[in-house]
Amino acid sequence: MNSASFLKPRAQFGSDYVRTDRDNEYTVVSRVTRLLQNALDSGDDLAAIRATHANNELWIALAADLASPGNALPDELKAGLISLAMFSIRHGHKVLAENASIDPLIDINMRIMKGLRGEVQE
């Protein structure tokens, strides 16, 4: 193969943008939040169950990552996020068992998305 084959326009090889872990986390939280919002807007009980289940799975995965020894976030931030995960999971169970509102789950996820975008207010 000669070097000329690598001189193709960048568009042929993919995006100039490299996704970070933070970008990926934002995407996942955004997708789950959209499921929750769509379920709330539609009033569809089955959609609410599926969205709440997806949200619980998300927060379980986030809590596991936060608790892993390789997580480099500051301990105080990890503790706060793990507490938030526990609340979100508990509330998700209430949504499933007691028909509690999905609104708090959406609010938490929206705040996390703002934090991931760097829009945190002091």
N, C-alpha and C positions, 0 to 999 in steps of 0.2 A: 504494500500500500504506500502511495506517495503522499507527501505532505499537502499536496494540492487538494486532496479529498477532505481535509479538515478546514478548508477555507470557505465552506458553505455558510450561508447566512445563519445566524443564531436561531432563527425561527425553526429551522429544520431540526435542531437538536433539542428544542424545548425552551422554556422560559428563561429569561435573565434573572428571574426572581427565585431565590432559594428559600424554601419554607423552613422556618425555625420550629423548635418544639413548641414555643409559645403560639406560633401561628396555627399549628396543628391542634393544640388544646383549644384555642379560640374557635376553630372550625367545628370541633366535636361539640363543645358547649352550645354553640350557636344552633347546630342542627337539632340537638335535643330540646333546646328552648323553643325552637320553631314547632316541634312536635307538640310540646305542651301548650303553646299558644293556639295552635290550630285545633287541638282537642277542646280547649276552653271555648274558643269562638264557635265551634260547631255544635257543642253540647253532646257530642257522641261519646257515650260511656265506654265503648270498646276502645276508641282512640285515646281516651283519657287513661285507661288501664295500660295500654301499650306505651304511651308517652311517659307515664309515671314509672313504669318498669324500666324503660330506657334511662330515665333520669337516675333511678336508684343504681343501675349498673354503672353509669358514669361516675357517680359519687363514690361507689365502692372502689372502682379502679383508681380514682384520684386519691382516696384515703390510703390505699395500699401503696401507691407511689410515694406519697408524702411520708409514710412510715418506713420506707425502705432506707437502709443505711447509706445508699449512694445519693440520696436526695440532698442537694447542696443549698436548699433554701435555709434562711435563718430559722433557728429553732422556734422562736416566738411566732413567726409567720406560719410555720408548719403546724404548730399547735392550734392556732386560730383557724386555719383551713380545715384541719381534722375535726375540730368542733363544729364547724359549718357543715362538713360532710355528714357528721353524725346527726345533726339537726335535720338536714335535707333528707336523709334516708329514713329517719323516724317519721318525718312529716309525710314522706311518700307512702309509708305503710298506713298512715292515717287516711290518706286519700283513697287508698285501695280498700281499706277495711271499713271506714266510717264515712266515706263520701265527703271528706274535707276538701277545702278549696285548693286548686292548683296554683293560685296566685302567688303564695309565698315561694314556691319552687321557681316560678318564672322570675320573680324579683331577685332571688339569690343568684340565679344564673346570669341575669342581666348585669348585676354588680360584678360578678366574676369576669364577664366579658369586658366590662369597662376597665377593670384592673389589668387584664391581659393586654388591652390597648394602651395602657398607661394613662387612663383618664381618672385615676383615683383622686378624690378630693380629700384634703387633710382635715 
